[in-house]
């Protein structure tokens, strides 16, 4: 006995139509749930606060560089004074 075409069409539509409805309505619901469950993004810090901090760091680095240059110049001066006060020892030829 051959299958009844109307029964086949009825069975296909009884599975396909509810499946399509579930997918069409279920996809936005699943997206909503996943967005609700994922962690909230952390807002970025204000750029003005970061810029101010960077400017203070640059100022501090420049001040340290000037201080190091001053100390090294003082050491060069001290070494030159010491070398002028103590003439080199005469070499003994032998």
Order of alpha helices (4+ residues) and beta strands (2+ residues): alpha-alpha
